[in-house]
C-alpha cells in the first residue's frame, strides 16, 4: 500500500521536477513540449501572472484568463527572461504598457489574439526586436497606421484576420520587408492602395477572402501585385461591389484591366475660337484607370489621325500620358463652315465618358481689324517709337539752327588796288552781300587817268555777255555811273541767300560756299 502512494506522489510531481529549480505553480502544468520547457496556466481566471514559475521556462501559455492589463516590466519582476514563446489569447487585454515586454530579448513568437486591443501596440514591440511570429487576430482594430511594425523588422508571419479592419495606411507594412505570410481575411476591407503592398516583395502566401472587396480601379494594384509576384491564396477573394459585369466574381476569374474606373473628362472650356485660315486646336483631358482609348467625332463622323477633313484640310490627333491622358485634335486651314460641335469620347472596360466642344471659326477681316490684340499692341508701340524718333530729329535740327548765326555775309570787301596789280577787298556792305554800292565819287590817284586801268589780269567776264561787259558806258561824263563794285565769281554761280546758306550748312554740316573760289572783282 505504501508503495502505491509513493508511485502516485511521484507521478503527480513529475512535471515539477523537470525544471531546474524543481518548482511549478499549483495552477499551472509544467512539462517538456517540443523540446522546450513549457508552463501552461490556461483558463484559471488569473488576473496576474502566477508566482513561482521557473526562470528557465521557455514557453508560457496563460490564455483564457482575465488579465485585462499587462503592466510595465511584468516579466522582469517574475524573472521570466528566457521566454521564447508567449501566448496571451483571450485574456481580455485592453491595455499593454509600452515597457510590458522589457527583458524578453529572446522572444520569437507572441500571440495576442482575441483580446480587446483597438490599435497595434507598436511601442510595446521595441523590446522584442527578434520577434518573427505575431498574431493580433480577433481584436477590434479598425486601422493599421503607417509603419506600425517598424520595431520588428524580422517579422515573418503576421495574422490580422477578423480584426474589423476598414483601412490600411499606404505605409502600413513599411519596415517588414521580410514578411512571408499575411492574413487579412475576415475584415471590412474594400480596397488596398498600391503603396500598401508594393513593399511586400517576399510574400509567399496571403489570405484576403471574406472581405467586401469593391472591384474597381482602386483594387487594380492589388490584383497586379498578386499576379506579378505569383502570390498564392488558399481561398480566392470575391468581388462584393463594383461594376455589374464583375460583381460576385472571384479574383482568379478577372484580368487586371477588369479592375477599372469609368473615365472622367476634365473640362477647362467647351468653347474654342480661331480665325479662318488658321489651324483649329481642341484638347480633351481624360483621367482613367486603366488607360482609356479616346476617339473624336464631328457630325457623327469618326475622325482619324492624319486623315482628310476636306479636299484642302487634314486632321491630326496627338496623345500624351496614360492614366492622365491629353488628346489634342488639330484641323488645318479652318473655315467658317467647320464651326460646330466636336465630340471627345473616352472608353475603357468600366464604361465611357464624352464631352462636346463648340468650335467658332471667325471671319478674317482685312487690315487692322483682323489683327489680334497682341498684334495691334505691337503696331501701336512701333508707331510711338517712330513718332518719338521724328521728334528727336526735328529737335536736333532746331538746336543746330539756333546755334548758327542769323545771317552771314559772303560778299568780299570793296577792292582796292594793290602794289602787285591785284585788287584787295575792303569792308563789306551791310545791304547786299553780292553788290557793294559806293556813292562817293572817287578821284583817280595822281598820275592815273580817271578811266579804268587795264591790269595784267583781265576781268572775268561770264560766258554769253557782250565783249564790252564791265567797261565804262559811253556817254557824257555826268552820265557815267558812280564807282560800283561788282563781285563776279570765277565759277559764275550766284551766292545763296543767308537763310538758305544757314539751312544748307545745318543739313550738310559744311559751308554753302564750299567749292567756290573768290576771284578778283571788276569795277564798272
C-alpha positions as CSV (number, residue, x, y, z in Angstrom):
1,X,0.0,0.0,0.0
2,X,2.7,2.4,0.9
3,X,4.4,1.6,-2.3
4,X,1.4,2.6,-4.3
5,X,1.3,6.0,-2.6
6,X,4.9,6.5,-3.4
7,X,4.3,5.8,-7.1
8,X,1.2,8.1,-7.1
9,X,3.1,11.0,-5.5
10,X,5.9,10.6,-7.9
11,X,3.6,10.7,-10.9
12,X,1.9,13.9,-9.7
13,X,5.2,15.8,-9.1
14,X,7.0,14.6,-12.2
15,X,6.3,17.9,-14.2
16,X,7.6,20.0,-11.4
17,X,10.8,18.1,-11.1
18,X,11.5,18.6,-14.8
19,X,12.5,22.2,-14.1
20,X,15.9,23.2,-12.9
21,X,14.7,24.5,-9.6
22,X,12.1,21.8,-9.2
23,X,9.2,24.3,-8.7
24,X,5.8,24.7,-10.6
25,X,2.8,26.8,-9.5
26,X,-0.2,24.7,-8.4
27,X,-2.4,26.3,-11.0
28,X,-0.1,25.5,-13.9
29,X,1.1,22.5,-15.7
30,X,4.9,22.3,-16.2
31,X,6.2,19.9,-18.8
32,X,8.6,19.4,-21.7
33,X,6.9,20.0,-25.0
34,X,8.5,20.1,-28.4
35,X,11.9,20.2,-26.8
36,X,11.0,23.3,-24.8
37,X,10.4,23.7,-21.1
38,X,6.7,24.7,-21.1
39,X,4.4,26.1,-18.4
40,X,0.6,26.1,-19.2
41,X,-1.7,28.1,-16.9
42,X,-4.8,28.3,-19.2
43,X,-8.4,29.1,-18.2
44,X,-7.7,29.6,-14.4
45,X,-9.3,33.0,-14.0
46,X,-6.0,34.5,-13.2
47,X,-5.8,38.3,-13.0
48,X,-2.0,38.3,-13.0
49,X,0.9,36.0,-13.9
50,X,1.3,33.3,-11.3
51,X,4.2,33.4,-8.9
52,X,6.9,30.7,-8.7
53,X,7.3,29.9,-12.4
54,X,10.8,28.6,-13.1
55,X,13.1,31.2,-14.6
56,X,14.3,28.7,-17.2
57,X,10.8,28.4,-18.7
58,X,10.9,28.9,-22.5
59,X,7.2,28.6,-23.3
60,X,4.4,30.2,-21.3
61,X,0.7,29.9,-22.1
62,X,-1.7,31.9,-19.9
63,X,-4.6,32.1,-22.3
64,X,-8.2,32.2,-21.2
65,X,-7.6,34.3,-18.1
66,X,-8.8,37.8,-17.0
67,X,-5.5,39.8,-17.1
68,X,-7.0,42.9,-18.7
69,X,-3.8,44.9,-18.2
70,X,-0.2,43.9,-18.9
71,X,1.8,46.2,-16.6
72,X,5.3,47.6,-17.0
73,X,8.2,45.2,-16.7
74,X,6.0,42.4,-15.6
75,X,8.3,39.7,-16.8
76,X,11.4,41.3,-15.3
77,X,9.7,41.1,-11.8
78,X,8.8,37.4,-12.3
79,X,12.2,36.5,-13.7
80,X,10.9,35.0,-16.9
81,X,13.6,36.4,-19.2
82,X,14.3,33.2,-21.2
83,X,10.8,33.1,-22.7
84,X,10.8,32.3,-26.5
85,X,7.1,31.9,-26.9
86,X,4.3,33.8,-25.1
87,X,0.6,33.0,-25.5
88,X,-1.9,35.6,-24.2
89,X,-5.0,34.6,-26.1
90,X,-8.4,35.6,-24.8
91,X,-7.2,37.4,-21.7
92,X,-9.4,40.4,-22.0
93,X,-6.3,42.6,-22.6
94,X,-7.3,46.1,-23.4
95,X,-4.1,47.9,-22.3
96,X,-0.5,46.9,-22.7
97,X,2.2,49.2,-21.3
98,X,5.0,50.3,-23.6
99,X,7.6,48.5,-21.5
100,X,5.5,45.5,-20.6
101,X,7.7,43.1,-22.6
102,X,11.0,44.5,-21.4
103,X,13.7,41.9,-21.0
104,X,12.2,39.4,-23.4
105,X,15.0,39.7,-25.9
106,X,14.7,36.0,-26.9
107,X,11.0,36.2,-27.7
108,X,10.3,35.0,-31.3
109,X,6.5,34.2,-31.1
110,X,3.7,36.3,-29.5
111,X,0.0,35.6,-29.6
112,X,-2.3,38.5,-28.5
113,X,-5.4,37.2,-30.4
114,X,-9.0,37.6,-29.2
115,X,-8.4,40.4,-26.8
116,X,-9.8,44.0,-26.6
117,X,-7.0,45.9,-28.4
118,X,-8.1,48.8,-30.6
119,X,-4.8,49.5,-32.1
120,X,-1.4,47.8,-32.8
121,X,0.8,48.2,-29.7
122,X,3.7,49.3,-31.8
123,X,5.7,50.8,-28.9
124,X,5.5,47.6,-27.0
125,X,7.3,45.7,-29.7
126,X,10.5,47.7,-29.3
127,X,11.7,45.3,-26.5
128,X,11.3,42.2,-28.7
129,X,13.4,43.1,-31.8
130,X,13.8,39.4,-32.9
131,X,10.1,38.7,-33.0
132,X,9.2,36.5,-36.0
133,X,5.6,35.5,-35.5
134,X,2.9,37.9,-34.4
135,X,-0.8,37.2,-34.0
136,X,-3.3,40.0,-33.5
137,X,-6.4,38.3,-34.8
138,X,-9.9,38.9,-33.4
139,X,-9.1,42.3,-31.9
140,X,-11.3,45.3,-32.6
141,X,-8.6,47.1,-34.6
142,X,-10.1,49.2,-37.4
143,X,-7.0,50.7,-38.9
144,X,-3.3,49.8,-39.4
145,X,-1.3,53.0,-39.1
146,X,1.8,53.7,-41.2
147,X,5.0,51.8,-40.1
148,X,3.0,50.1,-37.3
149,X,5.5,47.2,-37.3
150,X,8.8,49.1,-37.9
151,X,10.2,47.9,-34.5
152,X,10.1,44.3,-35.5
153,X,12.0,44.2,-38.8
154,X,12.5,40.5,-38.7
155,X,8.8,39.7,-38.7
156,X,7.9,36.7,-41.0
157,X,4.3,35.9,-40.1
158,X,1.6,38.4,-39.3
159,X,-2.0,37.5,-38.6
160,X,-4.5,40.3,-38.7
161,X,-7.6,38.3,-39.5
162,X,-11.1,39.1,-38.2
163,X,-10.0,42.4,-36.7
164,X,-12.8,44.6,-38.2
165,X,-10.1,46.4,-40.3
166,X,-11.6,49.1,-42.6
167,X,-8.4,50.6,-43.9
168,X,-4.7,50.1,-44.3
169,X,-2.4,53.1,-44.4
170,X,-0.2,53.3,-47.6
171,X,2.9,52.6,-45.4
172,X,1.3,50.1,-43.1
173,X,3.9,47.4,-43.8
174,X,6.9,49.5,-44.3
175,X,9.9,48.1,-42.4
176,X,8.8,44.5,-42.6
177,X,10.1,43.6,-46.0
178,X,10.9,40.0,-44.8
179,X,7.2,39.2,-44.3
180,X,6.3,35.9,-45.9
181,X,2.8,35.2,-44.6
182,X,0.0,37.7,-44.2
183,X,-3.6,37.1,-43.1
184,X,-6.2,39.8,-43.7
185,X,-9.2,37.7,-44.2
186,X,-12.5,38.3,-42.3
187,X,-12.2,42.1,-42.2
188,X,-14.1,45.0,-43.6
189,X,-11.6,45.9,-46.3
190,X,-12.9,47.3,-49.6
191,X,-9.6,48.3,-51.2
192,X,-5.8,48.1,-50.9
193,X,-3.8,51.0,-52.1
194,X,-0.8,50.4,-54.4
195,X,1.8,51.7,-51.8
196,X,0.4,49.3,-49.2
197,X,1.5,46.1,-50.9
198,X,4.5,47.3,-53.0
199,X,6.9,46.7,-50.1
200,X,5.9,43.1,-49.6
201,X,8.1,41.5,-52.3
202,X,8.9,38.3,-50.3
203,X,5.4,37.3,-49.5
204,X,4.7,33.6,-50.1
205,X,1.1,33.5,-49.0
206,X,-1.8,35.8,-48.3
207,X,-5.4,35.4,-47.2
208,X,-7.8,38.1,-48.5
209,X,-11.2,36.3,-48.5
210,X,-14.2,37.3,-46.5
211,X,-13.8,41.0,-47.2
212,X,-16.3,43.2,-49.1
213,X,-13.9,44.0,-51.9
214,X,-15.1,46.7,-54.3
215,X,-13.6,45.6,-57.6
216,X,-12.7,48.8,-59.4
217,X,-9.5,50.7,-60.3
218,X,-8.7,51.2,-56.6
219,X,-8.2,47.4,-56.3
220,X,-6.3,47.0,-59.5
221,X,-2.9,47.5,-57.8
222,X,-3.7,44.5,-55.5
223,X,-4.6,42.3,-58.4
224,X,-1.5,43.3,-60.3
225,X,0.6,42.7,-57.2
226,X,-0.8,39.2,-56.8
227,X,-0.3,38.3,-60.5
228,X,3.2,39.7,-60.9
229,X,4.6,38.1,-57.7
230,X,2.6,34.9,-58.2
231,X,1.4,35.0,-54.6
232,X,-0.9,32.1,-53.8
233,X,-4.0,32.4,-51.7
234,X,-5.9,29.4,-50.4
235,X,-9.3,30.9,-50.9
236,X,-9.8,33.3,-53.8
237,X,-11.4,36.6,-52.7
238,X,-14.7,37.6,-54.3
239,X,-15.9,40.9,-55.6
240,X,-18.8,42.2,-53.5
241,X,-19.1,45.5,-55.2
242,X,-18.1,47.3,-58.4
243,X,-19.5,47.3,-62.0
244,X,-22.3,44.8,-62.5
245,X,-20.3,42.8,-65.1
246,X,-17.8,41.7,-62.5
247,X,-19.9,41.6,-59.3
248,X,-19.7,38.3,-57.3
249,X,-16.8,37.1,-59.4
250,X,-13.6,35.9,-57.9
251,X,-10.2,37.5,-58.4
252,X,-9.0,34.4,-60.2
253,X,-11.6,34.9,-63.0
254,X,-10.7,38.5,-63.6
255,X,-8.0,40.2,-65.6
256,X,-6.2,43.3,-64.1
257,X,-7.8,45.6,-66.7
258,X,-11.2,44.4,-65.4
259,X,-10.5,46.4,-62.2
260,X,-11.3,49.7,-63.9
261,X,-12.9,53.0,-63.1
262,X,-15.1,54.8,-65.6
263,X,-13.1,57.6,-67.4
264,X,-13.5,61.2,-66.3
265,X,-13.1,64.1,-68.7
266,X,-11.8,67.4,-67.2
267,X,-13.4,70.4,-68.9
268,X,-11.4,73.6,-68.8
269,X,-13.5,75.3,-71.5
270,X,-16.1,73.9,-74.0
271,X,-15.7,76.9,-76.5
272,X,-12.8,77.2,-78.9
273,X,-12.3,80.1,-81.3
274,X,-10.0,80.5,-84.2
275,X,-9.6,82.7,-87.4
276,X,-10.4,81.4,-90.9
277,X,-7.3,80.0,-92.4
278,X,-5.6,79.2,-89.1
279,X,-5.4,75.7,-87.5
280,X,-8.1,74.9,-85.0
281,X,-6.8,73.1,-81.9
282,X,-9.1,71.3,-79.3
283,X,-7.7,69.5,-76.3
284,X,-9.5,66.8,-74.3
285,X,-8.1,65.8,-70.8
286,X,-9.1,62.3,-69.6
287,X,-8.4,60.6,-66.3
288,X,-9.0,56.8,-66.1
289,X,-7.6,53.6,-64.6
290,X,-6.7,51.7,-66.7
291,X,-5.8,53.9,-69.6
292,X,-8.8,54.9,-71.8
293,X,-8.9,55.0,-75.6
294,X,-10.0,58.4,-76.9
295,X,-11.9,59.0,-80.2
296,X,-13.0,62.2,-81.9
297,X,-16.3,62.7,-83.8
298,X,-17.7,65.6,-85.9
299,X,-21.2,65.5,-87.3
300,X,-21.4,61.8,-86.4
301,X,-18.2,61.1,-88.4
302,X,-15.2,59.4,-86.7
303,X,-12.0,61.5,-87.2
304,X,-8.8,59.5,-87.7
305,X,-5.2,60.8,-87.3
306,X,-3.6,62.2,-90.5
307,X,-6.8,61.8,-92.5
308,X,-8.5,64.2,-94.9
309,X,-11.1,66.6,-93.3
310,X,-12.0,68.1,-96.7
311,X,-10.3,68.4,-100.1
312,X,-7.9,71.1,-98.7
313,X,-7.9,70.2,-95.0
314,X,-6.4,67.5,-92.8
315,X,-6.9,66.2,-89.3
316,X,-4.2,65.3,-86.8
317,X,-4.6,63.7,-83.4
318,X,-1.8,63.9,-80.8
319,X,-1.9,61.9,-77.5
320,X,0.3,62.1,-74.4
321,X,0.1,60.5,-71.0
322,X,-1.5,57.3,-69.7
323,X,-3.9,57.3,-66.7
324,X,-4.0,61.1,-67.2
325,X,-4.2,61.4,-70.9
326,X,-4.2,64.5,-73.1
327,X,-5.7,64.1,-76.6
328,X,-5.3,67.1,-79.0
329,X,-7.3,67.4,-82.2
330,X,-5.9,69.7,-84.9
331,X,-7.9,70.7,-88.0
332,X,-5.7,72.6,-90.6
333,X,-6.9,75.6,-92.5
334,X,-10.1,76.0,-90.6
335,X,-13.1,77.5,-92.5
336,X,-16.3,79.1,-91.3
337,X,-18.2,76.1,-92.4
338,X,-16.3,74.0,-89.9
339,X,-18.0,75.7,-87.0
340,X,-19.9,73.3,-84.9
341,X,-19.6,70.6,-82.1
342,X,-16.7,68.2,-81.9
343,X,-17.1,65.2,-79.5
344,X,-14.4,63.6,-77.4
345,X,-15.3,60.0,-76.3
346,X,-13.1,58.2,-73.7
347,X,-13.7,54.5,-73.0
348,X,-12.3,51.6,-71.0
349,X,-13.7,48.4,-69.6
350,X,-15.6,50.2,-66.8
351,X,-17.6,52.4,-69.3
352,X,-17.2,55.6,-71.3
353,X,-17.5,59.3,-71.0
354,X,-17.9,62.0,-73.6
355,X,-17.7,65.8,-73.8
356,X,-18.6,68.2,-76.7
357,X,-16.5,71.2,-77.7
358,X,-18.0,74.0,-79.8
359,X,-15.7,75.4,-82.4
360,X,-16.3,79.0,-83.7
361,X,-14.3,79.9,-86.9
362,X,-14.3,83.7,-87.2
363,X,-14.1,85.6,-90.5
364,X,-10.7,87.1,-91.1
365,X,-11.2,90.9,-91.5
366,X,-8.8,92.8,-93.8
367,X,-6.4,95.3,-92.3
368,X,-6.1,96.2,-88.7
369,X,-9.5,94.8,-87.8
370,X,-8.2,91.2,-88.5
371,X,-5.3,91.7,-86.1
372,X,-5.3,90.2,-82.7
373,X,-4.9,92.2,-79.5
374,X,-1.2,91.4,-79.4
375,X,-0.5,92.5,-83.0
376,X,-2.4,95.8,-82.5
377,X,-0.4,96.5,-79.4
378,X,2.8,95.8,-81.3
379,X,1.9,98.1,-84.1
380,X,0.9,100.9,-81.6
381,X,4.3,100.6,-79.9
382,X,6.1,100.8,-83.2
383,X,4.2,103.9,-84.2
384,X,5.0,105.6,-80.9
385,X,8.7,104.8,-81.3
386,X,8.6,106.2,-84.9
387,X,6.9,109.5,-83.7
388,X,9.4,109.9,-80.9
389,X,12.3,109.4,-83.4
390,X,10.9,112.0,-85.7
391,X,10.5,114.5,-82.8
392,X,14.1,113.9,-81.7
393,X,15.4,114.6,-85.2
394,X,13.4,117.7,-85.5
395,X,14.6,118.9,-82.1
396,X,18.2,118.3,-83.1
397,X,17.8,120.3,-86.3
398,X,16.2,123.1,-84.4
399,X,19.1,123.3,-81.9
400,X,21.6,123.4,-84.7
401,X,19.8,126.2,-86.4
402,X,19.7,128.2,-83.2
403,X,23.5,127.8,-82.7
404,X,24.2,129.0,-86.3
405,X,24.4,132.9,-86.9
406,X,21.2,134.5,-88.1
407,X,22.8,136.0,-91.2
408,X,26.2,135.6,-92.7
409,X,27.8,137.8,-95.3
410,X,29.6,136.1,-98.2
411,X,30.4,139.3,-100.0
412,X,34.1,140.4,-100.3
413,X,35.0,143.9,-99.2
414,X,35.5,146.7,-101.6
415,X,38.5,146.1,-103.8
416,X,41.4,148.3,-103.5
417,X,44.4,148.4,-105.8
418,X,47.4,146.6,-104.5
419,X,51.0,147.1,-105.4
420,X,51.2,143.9,-107.5
421,X,48.2,144.9,-109.5
422,X,45.7,142.6,-107.7
423,X,42.8,144.4,-106.1
424,X,42.1,143.7,-102.4
425,X,38.7,143.6,-100.8
426,X,37.7,146.3,-98.3
427,X,35.0,146.2,-95.7
428,X,31.7,144.6,-96.9
429,X,28.4,146.4,-97.4
430,X,25.6,145.7,-94.9
431,X,22.9,145.9,-97.6
432,X,23.7,143.3,-100.2
433,X,26.4,140.7,-99.8
434,X,26.9,140.5,-103.5
435,X,26.8,144.1,-104.6
436,X,28.6,146.9,-102.9
437,X,27.4,150.4,-103.8
438,X,29.6,153.4,-103.1
439,X,28.0,156.8,-103.9
440,X,31.2,158.7,-103.3
441,X,32.9,160.0,-106.4
442,X,36.4,158.8,-106.2
443,X,39.2,160.9,-107.7
444,X,41.7,158.9,-109.5
445,X,45.1,158.7,-107.9
446,X,47.8,161.0,-109.1
447,X,49.2,160.1,-112.4
448,X,46.3,157.9,-113.4
449,X,43.6,158.6,-115.8
450,X,40.0,158.6,-114.5
451,X,39.1,155.7,-116.7
452,X,39.5,152.1,-115.9
453,X,43.0,150.9,-116.0
454,X,43.9,147.6,-117.6
455,X,45.8,145.3,-115.4
456,X,47.8,142.3,-116.0
457,X,44.8,140.0,-115.2
458,X,41.8,140.6,-117.4
459,X,38.5,140.8,-115.7
460,X,36.4,137.7,-115.6
461,X,33.5,138.0,-118.0
462,X,30.8,135.4,-117.8
463,X,30.2,133.5,-121.0
464,X,27.5,134.9,-123.2
465,X,27.9,138.5,-122.2
466,X,28.9,141.3,-124.7
467,X,32.7,141.9,-125.1
468,X,32.4,145.3,-123.5
469,X,30.9,143.9,-120.3
470,X,32.5,145.7,-117.4
471,X,33.9,148.6,-119.5
472,X,32.8,152.2,-119.0
473,X,29.5,153.0,-120.6
474,X,29.9,155.6,-123.4
475,X,28.3,158.9,-122.9
476,X,28.8,162.2,-121.2
477,X,30.8,162.2,-118.0
478,X,27.9,163.2,-115.9
479,X,26.1,160.1,-117.1
480,X,28.9,157.9,-116.0
481,X,27.9,155.6,-113.1
482,X,29.4,156.0,-109.7
483,X,32.1,153.7,-108.7
484,X,30.4,150.4,-108.1
485,X,32.0,147.3,-107.2
486,X,30.5,144.2,-108.8
487,X,31.6,140.9,-107.5
488,X,31.9,138.2,-110.1
489,X,32.5,134.6,-109.0
490,X,35.0,132.7,-111.0
491,X,32.6,129.8,-111.5
492,X,29.8,132.1,-112.3
493,X,27.4,130.8,-109.6
494,X,25.5,133.4,-107.6
495,X,25.8,133.5,-103.9
496,X,22.9,131.8,-101.9
497,X,20.8,134.0,-99.6
498,X,21.9,133.9,-95.9
499,X,18.9,131.9,-94.7
500,X,19.3,129.2,-97.3
501,X,23.0,129.1,-96.7
502,X,22.5,128.5,-92.9
503,X,19.9,125.7,-93.6
504,X,22.3,124.0,-96.0
505,X,25.1,124.2,-93.5
506,X,22.9,122.6,-90.8
507,X,21.8,119.8,-93.1
508,X,25.2,119.0,-94.7
509,X,27.5,120.1,-91.9
510,X,29.6,122.2,-94.3
511,X,29.7,125.7,-95.6
512,X,27.3,126.5,-98.5
513,X,30.2,128.3,-100.3
514,X,32.4,125.2,-100.1
515,X,33.8,124.5,-103.6
516,X,33.6,128.1,-104.7
517,X,36.7,130.4,-105.0
518,X,36.5,134.1,-104.9
519,X,38.3,135.9,-107.8
520,X,39.1,139.5,-108.5
521,X,36.2,141.9,-108.7
522,X,36.0,144.3,-111.6
523,X,34.7,147.8,-111.1
524,X,32.4,149.0,-113.8
